């Protein structure tokens, strides 16, 4: 491997490690840290971490503050509203395209997963399930995003998915919200199965509105 290839490989590893830290909540919303702290956390060379920070900053996930360090995106009300609104619009279009293309492969398994998680939540047993509420919640949104069939929209969706992950990690899911969110998702899936685009987009909008309300954003 040439030196150039090695540098590129390290940059990719740093980017993947940084995204994983943001997605998992190891790096929290609004958190300040120095570049040296981030290098230690990721366990990769400074030059590679700098490239990863530049990339994350371009997506709005981090803010580089001269002489102060790095700050993770803050889950402010306006940020929450914008990210969830962005997701809603692309979710709605993804639903329309899946219905128009009769592309609902995998929806049955997704429904089963949601129903099982809802039943576990009703029993207060979500802590014993293999997936957490965020993973189950995102599974439907990922399904809708995959229906867009457009590389540029998919890339924009993926970047917003990271911003949404930072927001979700800022506050734990309450049991009541897990149950209502699963029910809202199941209503979206019902509409998809009926090939009712208007009902699907309406159910997606309701889910957006209820999620904003849960976050206390009007």
C-alpha positions as a printed Julia matrix, in Angstrom:
218×3 Matrix{Float64}:
   0.0    0.0    0.0
   1.34   3.42  -0.95
   1.61   6.26   1.54
  -1.21   8.09  -0.25
  -3.48   5.05   0.0
  -2.64   4.65   3.67
  -3.51   8.29   4.36
  -6.81   7.89   2.54
  -7.63   4.69   4.42
  -6.95   6.36   7.78
  -9.17   9.31   6.79
 -12.03   6.92   5.97
 -11.53   5.07   9.27
 -11.57   8.35  11.18
 -14.76   9.43   9.45
 -16.45   6.11  10.23
 -15.29   6.22  13.86
 -16.49   9.8   14.3
 -19.9    9.01  12.82
 -20.2    5.95  15.08
 -19.39   8.08  18.14
 -22.07  10.6   17.17
 -24.64   7.94  16.32
 -24.09   5.99  19.56
 -24.2    9.05  21.81
 -20.56   8.74  22.85
 -20.38  12.31  21.59
 -23.42  14.2   22.9
 -25.26  17.25  21.59
 -23.6   20.5   22.56
 -20.48  18.76  23.9
 -17.2   20.67  23.74
 -13.89  18.89  23.32
 -10.42  19.65  22.04
  -8.94  18.12  18.94
  -6.48  16.18  21.11
  -9.36  14.73  23.14
 -11.09  13.64  19.94
  -7.87  12.06  18.63
  -7.58  10.08  21.88
 -11.22   9.03  21.72
 -11.04   7.82  18.11
  -7.55   6.36  18.41
  -6.46   7.62  15.0
  -3.83  10.12  13.76
  -4.43  13.85  14.06
  -4.37  14.45  10.29
  -7.04  11.8    9.68
  -9.23  13.11  12.51
  -8.96  16.64  11.14
 -10.28  15.45   7.78
 -13.13  13.66   9.52
 -13.99  16.81  11.46
 -14.03  18.85   8.25
 -16.45  16.38   6.7
 -18.71  16.3    9.76
 -18.66  20.11   9.93
 -19.77  20.33   6.3
 -22.84  18.27   7.25
 -23.65  20.48  10.24
 -22.8   17.79  12.78
 -19.87  19.64  14.36
 -18.77  23.24  14.71
 -15.06  24.08  14.79
 -14.43  26.99  17.15
 -11.02  28.66  16.69
  -8.83  28.41  19.81
 -11.67  26.68  21.68
 -11.99  23.29  20.03
 -14.97  21.46  18.6
 -18.63  21.49  19.56
 -21.19  18.85  18.66
 -24.4   20.14  17.08
 -26.85  21.37  19.71
 -30.39  19.97  19.84
 -32.05  23.39  19.83
 -35.79  23.74  19.07
 -35.17  25.24  15.63
 -32.68  22.51  14.78
 -35.09  19.79  15.9
 -37.91  21.32  13.85
 -35.78  21.68  10.72
 -34.36  18.15  10.9
 -37.71  16.5   11.51
 -39.4   18.6    8.83
 -36.68  17.59   6.35
 -37.2   13.94   7.25
 -40.97  14.23   6.93
 -40.8   15.67   3.43
 -38.48  12.92   2.17
 -40.44  10.24   4.05
 -43.59  11.36   2.29
 -41.94  11.26  -1.13
 -40.4    7.88  -0.35
 -43.86   6.56   0.54
 -45.36   7.93  -2.68
 -42.64   6.31  -4.79
 -42.85   2.96  -3.03
 -46.6    2.89  -3.63
 -46.29   4.07  -7.24
 -43.63   1.42  -7.95
 -45.44  -1.27  -5.94
 -42.19  -1.7   -4.03
 -43.14  -2.86  -0.55
 -40.66  -5.71  -0.19
 -39.68  -6.08   3.45
 -42.69  -4.23   4.82
 -44.15  -7.37   6.4
 -41.01  -8.05   8.42
 -40.89  -4.39   9.41
 -44.49  -4.57  10.62
 -43.74  -7.7   12.67
 -40.76  -5.98  14.26
 -42.84  -2.94  15.22
 -45.72  -5.0   16.58
 -43.37  -7.09  18.71
 -41.67  -3.98  20.06
 -45.02  -2.3   20.79
 -46.2   -5.38  22.7
 -42.94  -5.45  24.66
 -43.36  -1.76  25.48
 -46.92  -2.36  26.69
 -45.53  -5.01  29.05
 -42.67  -2.72  30.07
 -40.12  -5.18  28.68
 -38.31  -3.18  26.0
 -35.09  -3.47  27.97
 -35.07  -7.19  27.18
 -35.49  -6.82  23.41
 -32.53  -7.13  20.99
 -33.21  -3.69  19.45
 -33.57  -0.35  21.2
 -36.33   2.19  20.5
 -34.09   4.33  18.31
 -33.14   1.37  16.1
 -36.76   0.33  15.66
 -37.89   3.92  15.1
 -35.28   4.5   12.42
 -36.04   1.23  10.62
 -39.26   2.58   9.09
 -37.66   5.89   8.16
 -34.8    4.02   6.47
 -37.36   1.92   4.59
 -39.07   5.06   3.29
 -35.75   6.68   2.39
 -34.72   3.62   0.4
 -37.84   4.12  -1.71
 -36.57   7.46  -3.03
 -34.36   5.77  -5.62
 -32.15   8.84  -6.0
 -28.5    8.9   -4.93
 -28.44  12.62  -4.15
 -31.62  12.48  -2.09
 -30.3    9.39  -0.32
 -27.08  11.21   0.6
 -29.01  14.2    1.93
 -31.26  11.86   3.89
 -28.26  10.03   5.37
 -26.72  13.31   6.55
 -29.99  14.35   8.16
 -30.26  10.89   9.73
 -27.01  11.62  11.57
 -28.33  14.97  12.79
 -31.5   13.22  13.95
 -29.43  10.61  15.81
 -27.68  13.37  17.77
 -31.08  14.83  18.65
 -32.49  11.46  19.72
 -29.5   10.74  21.94
 -30.1   14.01  23.78
 -33.14  12.62  25.55
 -34.2    9.06  26.46
 -37.43   7.64  25.07
 -40.25   7.46  27.62
 -42.31   4.29  27.65
 -45.49   6.11  26.65
 -43.76   7.7   23.67
 -42.36   4.35  22.53
 -45.9    2.94  22.43
 -47.44   5.91  20.61
 -44.53   6.11  18.14
 -44.92   2.42  17.27
 -48.65   2.96  16.73
 -47.98   5.94  14.47
 -45.5    3.86  12.47
 -47.98   1.0   12.16
 -50.58   3.46  10.8
 -48.08   4.52   8.12
 -47.48   0.88   7.23
 -51.22   0.2    7.07
 -51.57   2.96   4.48
 -48.59   1.65   2.5
 -50.12  -1.84   2.4
 -53.39  -0.36   1.11
 -51.44   1.59  -1.54
 -53.13   4.74  -0.23
 -50.62   7.52  -0.83
 -52.77  10.26   0.69
 -53.29   8.27   3.88
 -49.58   7.39   4.06
 -48.41  10.99   3.69
 -51.06  12.13   6.2
 -49.91   9.51   8.72
 -46.3   10.61   8.22
 -47.28  14.23   8.88
 -49.13  13.19  12.05
 -46.05  11.3   13.23
 -43.95  14.43  12.6
 -46.41  16.61  14.54
 -46.55  14.19  17.47
 -42.76  13.89  17.57
 -42.4   17.67  17.68
 -44.91  17.79  20.51
 -42.97  15.15  22.44
 -39.88  17.31  22.09
 -41.83  20.36  23.28
 -41.32  22.12  19.94
 -44.19  24.09  18.42
